[in-house]
Structure formats: structure tokens, C-alpha cells
């Protein structure tokens, strides 16, 4: 089997996808399934090929974890603009051209052309990711003669229509 890293994946540099894939498959074979707790346990051994994929400085790792918690917190807050209507996100992520990003009040972002363009581009990119995921699912379902092929094709058509609408 040939392993490679997905396009746009966040994997530390210098790691070999084939070696990582084989190590992960060995864990799956050994335990019957691949659980992140087992991956972490195996990676904790400094001689493991997986070791370099993780941050082992506890202070740095704790800071990264807290940043993830902060992102989750910010994304969790919604506002109710009109009672009885669906709430909307209070803050929205704005990706910067250098790869960084920040959160902005949704109500401010929709009025700022540059911020709104960045948010819009992220939505278009998310549809592209959804299409690629459905395409992979369709390939797998086709090989397995899975009865869900029709539903997957229908979902891909819907995603394509949405992408087309946003492209106009």
C-alpha cells in the first residue's frame, strides 16, 4: 500500500507519509482499530517514527491546547438577532493571506469588504473539501458495492450546485 499526506494537511515537516502510514496501520492491526490514545501512547516512545509528529514540550503543548480551547469557545458563542429566528455566530474566523487569522464580530465582518471576501473564500474552500470527501467516499463505496452510492452522488450534486452558486 502506498501512503501519502492529504493536500493541505497540518503535519510537521520532514515526516515520511509512507513510514507514518505503515506505523499507524501496524497499530490498527495490533489492536483491531486505530484510536488516537494508542497513537499517542506509541508516539511517546522517542524511537517511534510517530514521535516527531507531536509537540513534547509540555509548556508549548499546553499553550497549543489552550489556543484550541479558545477557538472552540469563540466558535461556540451565538447571538439572537430577532427573537424566534435562528441564532447566528457572534464571531467568524477571518483567514489572512499569510496563513494566519483572527476572529471578528460577524456583524462587522459582513460590512468589511476584505474580511467578508476572506470569509466567503473559506466557505467556497469548504465546499471544495466537502466535494473531495464525497468523491473519496464514492470511490470507497464503489469498491465495496455499497448501497449508499446513489445518496453520495446526490450529495455531490448538491455540493456542486452550492459551489456554482457561490462562484457567480
MARBA-998360 format. One line per 5 residues: their letters; for each residue y, x, z of N, C-alpha, C, O. Coordinates in nm, 2 decimals. Layout:
# MARBA-998360
A> Y/X/Z/Y/X/Z/Y/X/Z/Y/X/Z; ... $
This chain:
# MARBA-998360
XXXXX> -0.12/0.09/0.00/0.00/0.00/0.00/0.12/0.09/0.00/0.13/0.19/0.07; 0.22/0.05/-0.07/0.35/0.13/-0.08/0.45/0.05/0.00/0.48/-0.07/-0.02; 0.52/0.12/0.09/0.62/0.07/0.18/0.76/0.12/0.14/0.77/0.24/0.09; 0.86/0.04/0.15/1.00/0.08/0.13/1.09/0.00/0.22/1.05/-0.11/0.27; 1.21/0.05/0.24/1.30/-0.03/0.33/1.37/-0.13/0.24/1.40/-0.10/0.12 $
XXXXX> 1.40/-0.25/0.29/1.47/-0.35/0.22/1.61/-0.30/0.19/1.67/-0.22/0.26; 1.66/-0.35/0.08/1.80/-0.33/0.05/1.89/-0.38/0.16/1.87/-0.48/0.21; 1.99/-0.30/0.19/2.09/-0.33/0.30/2.03/-0.34/0.44/2.09/-0.40/0.52; 1.91/-0.27/0.46/1.86/-0.28/0.60/1.93/-0.17/0.68/1.98/-0.07/0.63; 1.93/-0.19/0.81/2.00/-0.10/0.90/1.90/-0.02/0.97/1.86/-0.04/1.08 $
XXXXX> 1.86/0.09/0.90/1.76/0.18/0.95/1.82/0.32/0.96/1.89/0.36/0.87; 1.80/0.38/1.07/1.86/0.52/1.09/1.82/0.61/0.97/1.71/0.60/0.92; 1.91/0.69/0.93/1.89/0.78/0.82/1.78/0.88/0.84/1.75/0.92/0.96; 1.72/0.92/0.73/1.62/1.03/0.74/1.48/0.98/0.77/1.38/1.05/0.77; 1.46/0.85/0.79/1.33/0.80/0.82/1.26/0.76/0.68/1.32/0.72/0.59 $
XXXXX> 1.13/0.79/0.68/1.05/0.76/0.56/0.98/0.62/0.57/0.91/0.60/0.66; 1.02/0.54/0.48/0.97/0.40/0.48/0.82/0.39/0.48/0.76/0.31/0.54; 0.75/0.48/0.40/0.61/0.48/0.39/0.55/0.51/0.53/0.45/0.44/0.57; 0.60/0.62/0.59/0.54/0.65/0.73/0.57/0.54/0.83/0.48/0.51/0.91; 0.69/0.48/0.82/0.72/0.38/0.92/0.63/0.26/0.89/0.57/0.20/0.99 $
XXXXX> 0.61/0.22/0.77/0.53/0.11/0.73/0.39/0.13/0.78/0.32/0.04/0.83; 0.33/0.25/0.76/0.20/0.28/0.80/0.18/0.27/0.95/0.08/0.23/1.00; 0.28/0.32/1.02/0.28/0.32/1.17/0.28/0.18/1.22/0.21/0.14/1.31; 0.36/0.09/1.16/0.37/-0.05/1.20/0.24/-0.12/1.17/0.19/-0.20/1.25; 0.19/-0.09/1.05/0.06/-0.15/1.02/-0.05/-0.11/1.11/-0.14/-0.19/1.15 $
XXXXX> -0.05/0.02/1.15/-0.15/0.06/1.25/-0.14/-0.01/1.38/-0.25/-0.04/1.44; -0.02/-0.04/1.43/0.00/-0.12/1.55/-0.06/-0.26/1.53/-0.13/-0.31/1.61; -0.03/-0.32/1.41/-0.07/-0.46/1.38/-0.22/-0.46/1.38/-0.28/-0.55/1.44; -0.29/-0.36/1.32/-0.43/-0.36/1.31/-0.49/-0.34/1.45/-0.59/-0.41/1.49; -0.44/-0.25/1.53/-0.49/-0.22/1.66/-0.48/-0.35/1.75/-0.58/-0.37/1.83 $
XXXXX> -0.37/-0.42/1.75/-0.35/-0.53/1.84/-0.37/-0.67/1.77/-0.36/-0.77/1.84; -0.39/-0.67/1.64/-0.41/-0.80/1.58/-0.29/-0.87/1.53/-0.29/-0.97/1.46; -0.17/-0.82/1.58/-0.04/-0.88/1.54/0.06/-0.77/1.58/0.04/-0.68/1.65; 0.18/-0.79/1.52/0.29/-0.69/1.54/0.39/-0.75/1.63/0.46/-0.84/1.58; 0.40/-0.71/1.75/0.50/-0.76/1.84/0.60/-0.65/1.87/0.57/-0.53/1.88 $
XXXXX> 0.73/-0.68/1.88/0.83/-0.59/1.90/0.82/-0.51/2.03/0.85/-0.39/2.03; 0.76/-0.57/2.13/0.74/-0.50/2.26/0.64/-0.38/2.23/0.65/-0.27/2.29; 0.54/-0.40/2.15/0.44/-0.30/2.12/0.50/-0.19/2.04/0.47/-0.07/2.05; 0.59/-0.23/1.94/0.66/-0.13/1.86/0.74/-0.04/1.95/0.74/0.08/1.93; 0.82/-0.10/2.04/0.90/-0.02/2.13/0.81/0.07/2.22/0.85/0.19/2.24 $
XXXXX> 0.70/0.02/2.27/0.62/0.10/2.35/0.56/0.22/2.27/0.56/0.33/2.33; 0.52/0.20/2.15/0.47/0.31/2.07/0.58/0.41/2.04/0.56/0.53/2.04; 0.70/0.35/2.01/0.82/0.44/1.97/0.87/0.52/2.09/0.93/0.62/2.07; 0.84/0.48/2.21/0.88/0.56/2.33/0.82/0.69/2.34/0.88/0.78/2.41; 0.71/0.72/2.27/0.65/0.85/2.27/0.73/0.94/2.17/0.74/0.90/2.05 $
XXXXX> 0.79/1.05/2.22/0.87/1.13/2.13/0.80/1.19/2.01/0.86/1.23/1.91; 0.67/1.19/2.01/0.59/1.24/1.90/0.56/1.13/1.80/0.52/1.16/1.69; 0.60/1.00/1.83/0.57/0.89/1.74/0.68/0.90/1.62/0.79/0.93/1.64; 0.63/0.87/1.50/0.72/0.86/1.39/0.83/0.75/1.41/0.93/0.76/1.35; 0.80/0.66/1.49/0.89/0.55/1.52/1.00/0.59/1.61/1.11/0.52/1.62 $
XXXXX> 0.98/0.69/1.69/1.08/0.73/1.79/1.22/0.75/1.74/1.31/0.70/1.81; 1.24/0.81/1.62/1.37/0.84/1.57/1.44/0.71/1.53/1.57/0.71/1.50; 1.38/0.60/1.52/1.44/0.47/1.48/1.52/0.41/1.59/1.59/0.31/1.57; 1.50/0.46/1.71/1.56/0.40/1.83/1.66/0.49/1.89/1.66/0.61/1.88; 1.75/0.43/1.97/1.85/0.50/2.05/1.79/0.51/2.19/1.76/0.42/2.25 $
XXXXX> 1.77/0.64/2.23/1.70/0.66/2.36/1.80/0.70/2.47/1.76/0.72/2.58; 1.93/0.72/2.44/2.03/0.75/2.54/2.06/0.61/2.60/2.12/0.53/2.54; 2.02/0.59/2.72/2.03/0.46/2.79/2.17/0.41/2.79/2.19/0.29/2.78; 2.27/0.50/2.82/2.41/0.45/2.82/2.45/0.40/2.69/2.52/0.30/2.68; 2.42/0.47/2.58/2.45/0.43/2.44/2.38/0.30/2.41/2.44/0.20/2.36 $
XXXXX> 2.25/0.29/2.44/2.17/0.17/2.41/2.22/0.05/2.49/2.23/-0.06/2.43; 2.26/0.07/2.61/2.31/-0.04/2.69/2.44/-0.09/2.63/2.47/-0.21/2.63; 2.53/0.00/2.59/2.65/-0.04/2.52/2.63/-0.12/2.39/2.69/-0.22/2.37; 2.53/-0.07/2.31/2.50/-0.14/2.19/2.44/-0.28/2.22/2.48/-0.38/2.16; 2.36/-0.29/2.33/2.31/-0.42/2.37/2.42/-0.51/2.41/2.42/-0.63/2.38 $
XXXXX> 2.51/-0.46/2.49/2.63/-0.54/2.54/2.71/-0.59/2.42/2.77/-0.70/2.42; 2.73/-0.50/2.32/2.80/-0.54/2.20/2.73/-0.66/2.13/2.80/-0.75/2.08; 2.60/-0.65/2.12/2.52/-0.76/2.06/2.54/-0.89/2.15/2.56/-1.00/2.09; 2.54/-0.88/2.28/2.56/-0.99/2.36/2.70/-1.05/2.34/2.72/-1.17/2.34; 2.80/-0.96/2.32/2.94/-1.01/2.30/2.95/-1.08/2.16/3.01/-1.19/2.16 $
XXXXX> 2.88/-1.03/2.06/2.87/-1.10/1.93/2.81/-1.24/1.95/2.86/-1.34/1.89; 2.70/-1.25/2.02/2.63/-1.37/2.04/2.73/-1.47/2.12/2.73/-1.59/2.08; 2.80/-1.42/2.22/2.89/-1.50/2.29/3.00/-1.56/2.21/3.03/-1.68/2.21; 3.06/-1.47/2.13/3.17/-1.52/2.04/3.12/-1.62/1.94/3.19/-1.72/1.92; 3.00/-1.60/1.88/2.95/-1.69/1.78/2.91/-1.82/1.84/2.89/-1.92/1.77 $
XXXXX> 2.89/-1.83/1.98/2.84/-1.95/2.04/2.95/-2.05/2.07/2.92/-2.17/2.10; 3.07/-2.01/2.07/3.18/-2.10/2.10/3.23/-2.18/1.99/3.25/-2.13/1.88; 3.23/-2.31/2.01/3.28/-2.41/1.91/3.40/-2.48/1.96/3.43/-2.49/2.08; 3.47/-2.55/1.87/3.58/-2.63/1.91/3.56/-2.77/1.85/3.51/-2.79/1.74; 3.61/-2.87/1.92/3.60/-3.01/1.87/3.75/-3.04/1.83/3.84/-3.06/1.91 $
XXXXX> 3.77/-3.05/1.70/3.90/-3.08/1.64/3.93/-3.23/1.66/4.04/-3.27/1.70; 3.84/-3.31/1.62/3.85/-3.46/1.62/3.73/-3.51/1.70/3.62/-3.49/1.66; 3.76/-3.58/1.81/3.65/-3.64/1.89/3.56/-3.72/1.80/3.60/-3.81/1.72; 3.43/-3.70/1.82/3.33/-3.78/1.74/3.29/-3.71/1.61/3.18/-3.75/1.55; 3.36/-3.61/1.57/3.32/-3.53/1.45/3.24/-3.41/1.49/3.24/-3.37/1.61 $
XXXXX> 3.18/-3.35/1.39/3.10/-3.22/1.42/3.20/-3.11/1.47/3.31/-3.10/1.41; 3.15/-3.04/1.57/3.23/-2.92/1.61/3.23/-2.81/1.50/3.14/-2.81/1.42; 3.33/-2.73/1.51/3.33/-2.61/1.42/3.34/-2.48/1.50/3.38/-2.49/1.61; 3.30/-2.37/1.43/3.31/-2.25/1.51/3.45/-2.21/1.55/3.54/-2.23/1.47; 3.47/-2.17/1.67/3.60/-2.13/1.72/3.65/-2.00/1.65/3.77/-1.98/1.63 $
XXXXX> 3.55/-1.91/1.63/3.58/-1.78/1.57/3.48/-1.75/1.46/3.37/-1.80/1.46; 3.53/-1.68/1.36/3.45/-1.64/1.25/3.45/-1.49/1.22/3.56/-1.43/1.24; 3.34/-1.44/1.18/3.34/-1.29/1.15/3.40/-1.26/1.02/3.38/-1.32/0.92; 3.49/-1.16/1.02/3.56/-1.11/0.90/3.51/-0.97/0.88/3.54/-0.88/0.96; 3.45/-0.95/0.76/3.40/-0.82/0.73/3.51/-0.74/0.66/3.57/-0.79/0.57 $
XXXXX> 3.53/-0.61/0.70/3.63/-0.53/0.64/3.57/-0.44/0.53/3.44/-0.42/0.53; 3.65/-0.40/0.44/3.60/-0.32/0.32/3.53/-0.19/0.36/3.44/-0.14/0.29; 3.56/-0.14/0.48/3.50/-0.01/0.53/3.36/-0.04/0.59/3.30/0.05/0.65; 3.32/-0.16/0.60/3.19/-0.20/0.66/3.20/-0.25/0.80/3.11/-0.31/0.86; 3.32/-0.23/0.86/3.34/-0.28/1.00/3.37/-0.43/0.99/3.36/-0.49/0.89 $
XXXXX> 3.42/-0.48/1.10/3.45/-0.62/1.11/3.50/-0.66/1.24/3.50/-0.58/1.34; 3.55/-0.78/1.25/3.61/-0.84/1.37/3.60/-0.99/1.36/3.56/-1.04/1.26; 3.62/-1.05/1.47/3.62/-1.20/1.48/3.77/-1.25/1.48/3.86/-1.18/1.54; 3.79/-1.36/1.41/3.92/-1.42/1.40/3.91/-1.56/1.44/3.80/-1.62/1.41; 4.01/-1.62/1.49/4.01/-1.77/1.51/3.99/-1.83/1.37/4.05/-1.80/1.27 $
XXXXX> 3.89/-1.92/1.36/3.86/-1.99/1.24/3.98/-2.05/1.18/4.00/-2.05/1.05; 4.06/-2.11/1.26/4.18/-2.18/1.21/4.29/-2.09/1.15/4.36/-2.12/1.06; 4.29/-1.96/1.20/4.38/-1.86/1.14/4.32/-1.80/1.02/4.39/-1.78/0.92; 4.19/-1.77/1.02/4.12/-1.71/0.91/4.13/-1.80/0.78/4.15/-1.74/0.67; 4.12/-1.93/0.79/4.13/-2.01/0.67/4.27/-2.01/0.61/4.28/-2.05/0.49 $
XXXXX> 4.37/-1.97/0.69/4.51/-1.97/0.63/4.55/-1.83/0.58/4.65/-1.82/0.52; 4.47/-1.73/0.61/4.50/-1.59/0.57/4.41/-1.56/0.45/4.29/-1.55/0.46; 4.48/-1.53/0.33/4.40/-1.52/0.21/4.30/-1.40/0.22/4.19/-1.42/0.17; 4.34/-1.29/0.27/4.24/-1.17/0.28/4.12/-1.20/0.37/4.01/-1.17/0.33; 4.15/-1.26/0.48/4.04/-1.29/0.58/3.95/-1.40/0.52/3.83/-1.39/0.52 $
XXXXX> 4.01/-1.50/0.46/3.93/-1.61/0.40/3.85/-1.56/0.29/3.73/-1.60/0.27; 3.90/-1.47/0.20/3.83/-1.41/0.09/3.70/-1.33/0.15/3.60/-1.34/0.09; 3.72/-1.26/0.26/3.61/-1.18/0.32/3.51/-1.28/0.37/3.39/-1.26/0.35; 3.55/-1.38/0.44/3.45/-1.48/0.49/3.38/-1.55/0.38/3.26/-1.57/0.39; 3.45/-1.59/0.27/3.39/-1.65/0.16/3.29/-1.56/0.09/3.18/-1.61/0.05 $
XXXXX> 3.32/-1.44/0.08/3.23/-1.34/0.02/3.10/-1.33/0.10/2.99/-1.31/0.04; 3.12/-1.33/0.23/3.00/-1.33/0.32/2.91/-1.45/0.30/2.79/-1.44/0.30; 2.97/-1.57/0.28/2.89/-1.69/0.25/2.82/-1.68/0.12/2.70/-1.71/0.11; 2.88/-1.62/0.02/2.82/-1.60/-0.11/2.70/-1.50/-0.10/2.59/-1.52/-0.15; 2.72/-1.40/-0.02/2.62/-1.30/0.00/2.50/-1.36/0.08/2.39/-1.32/0.05 $
XXXXX> 2.53/-1.45/0.17/2.42/-1.51/0.25/2.34/-1.60/0.16/2.21/-1.61/0.18; 2.40/-1.66/0.06/2.32/-1.74/-0.04/2.23/-1.65/-0.12/2.12/-1.68/-0.15; 2.28/-1.53/-0.16/2.20/-1.43/-0.23/2.08/-1.39/-0.15/1.97/-1.37/-0.20; 2.11/-1.36/-0.02/2.00/-1.33/0.07/1.89/-1.44/0.08/1.77/-1.41/0.08; 1.94/-1.56/0.09/1.85/-1.68/0.10/1.77/-1.69/-0.03/1.65/-1.71/-0.02 $
XXXXX> 1.83/-1.66/-0.14/1.76/-1.67/-0.27/1.65/-1.56/-0.27/1.54/-1.59/-0.32; 1.68/-1.44/-0.23/1.58/-1.33/-0.23/1.47/-1.36/-0.13/1.35/-1.33/-0.16; 1.50/-1.42/-0.02/1.40/-1.45/0.08/1.30/-1.56/0.02/1.18/-1.56/0.04; 1.36/-1.66/-0.04/1.28/-1.77/-0.10/1.20/-1.71/-0.22/1.09/-1.75/-0.24; 1.25/-1.62/-0.29/1.18/-1.55/-0.40/1.06/-1.48/-0.35/0.95/-1.49/-0.41 $
XXXXX> 1.08/-1.41/-0.24/0.96/-1.34/-0.18/0.86/-1.44/-0.13/0.74/-1.42/-0.14; 0.91/-1.54/-0.07/0.82/-1.65/-0.02/0.74/-1.71/-0.13/0.62/-1.73/-0.12; 0.80/-1.73/-0.24/0.74/-1.78/-0.36/0.63/-1.69/-0.41/0.52/-1.73/-0.45; 0.66/-1.56/-0.41/0.56/-1.46/-0.46/0.44/-1.47/-0.37/0.32/-1.47/-0.41; 0.46/-1.47/-0.24/0.35/-1.47/-0.14/0.27/-1.60/-0.15/0.15/-1.60/-0.16 $
XXXXX> 0.34/-1.71/-0.16/0.28/-1.84/-0.17/0.19/-1.85/-0.30/0.09/-1.91/-0.30; 0.25/-1.79/-0.41/0.17/-1.79/-0.53/0.04/-1.72/-0.53/-0.06/-1.76/-0.58; 0.05/-1.60/-0.46/-0.08/-1.52/-0.45/-0.18/-1.59/-0.36/-0.30/-1.58/-0.38; -0.13/-1.67/-0.26/-0.22/-1.73/-0.17/-0.26/-1.88/-0.21/-0.33/-1.94/-0.14; -0.20/-1.92/-0.32/-0.23/-2.05/-0.37/-0.18/-2.16/-0.27/-0.25/-2.25/-0.25 $
XXXXX> -0.07/-2.13/-0.21/-0.02/-2.21/-0.10/0.04/-2.34/-0.16/0.10/-2.34/-0.26; 0.01/-2.45/-0.09/0.06/-2.59/-0.14/0.21/-2.61/-0.12/0.26/-2.72/-0.16; 0.28/-2.52/-0.07/0.42/-2.53/-0.05/0.51/-2.48/-0.16/0.63/-2.48/-0.15; 0.45/-2.44/-0.27/0.52/-2.38/-0.38/0.63/-2.47/-0.43/0.74/-2.43/-0.46; 0.60/-2.60/-0.45/0.70/-2.70/-0.50/0.82/-2.71/-0.41/0.93/-2.71/-0.46 $
XXXXX> 0.80/-2.71/-0.28/0.91/-2.71/-0.19/1.00/-2.59/-0.19/1.12/-2.59/-0.18; 0.93/-2.47/-0.21/1.01/-2.35/-0.21/1.09/-2.34/-0.34/1.21/-2.30/-0.34; 1.03/-2.39/-0.45/1.11/-2.39/-0.58/1.23/-2.48/-0.57/1.33/-2.45/-0.62; 1.21/-2.60/-0.51/1.31/-2.69/-0.49/1.43/-2.63/-0.40/1.55/-2.65/-0.43; 1.39/-2.56/-0.30/1.49/-2.50/-0.21/1.57/-2.39/-0.29/1.69/-2.38/-0.28 $
XXXXX> 1.50/-2.31/-0.38/1.56/-2.21/-0.46/1.66/-2.27/-0.55/1.77/-2.22/-0.57; 1.63/-2.39/-0.61/1.72/-2.46/-0.70/1.85/-2.50/-0.62/1.96/-2.49/-0.67; 1.83/-2.55/-0.50/1.94/-2.59/-0.42/2.03/-2.47/-0.38/2.15/-2.49/-0.39; 1.97/-2.36/-0.35/2.05/-2.24/-0.32/2.12/-2.19/-0.44/2.24/-2.16/-0.43; 2.06/-2.20/-0.56/2.12/-2.16/-0.68/2.24/-2.25/-0.71/2.35/-2.20/-0.76 $
XXXXX> 2.23/-2.38/-0.69/2.34/-2.47/-0.71/2.45/-2.44/-0.62/2.57/-2.44/-0.66; 2.42/-2.41/-0.49/2.53/-2.38/-0.40/2.60/-2.25/-0.44/2.72/-2.25/-0.43; 2.53/-2.15/-0.48/2.59/-2.03/-0.52/2.67/-2.05/-0.65/2.78/-1.99/-0.66; 2.63/-2.13/-0.74/2.70/-2.16/-0.86/2.83/-2.23/-0.82/2.94/-2.20/-0.88; 2.83/-2.32/-0.73/2.95/-2.40/-0.68/3.05/-2.30/-0.62/3.17/-2.31/-0.65 $
XXX> 3.00/-2.21/-0.54/3.09/-2.11/-0.48/3.15/-2.01/-0.58/3.26/-1.96/-0.55; 3.08/-1.98/-0.68/3.12/-1.89/-0.78/3.23/-1.94/-0.87/3.31/-1.86/-0.93; 3.25/-2.07/-0.88/3.35/-2.13/-0.96/3.49/-2.11/-0.91/3.59/-2.15/-0.97 $
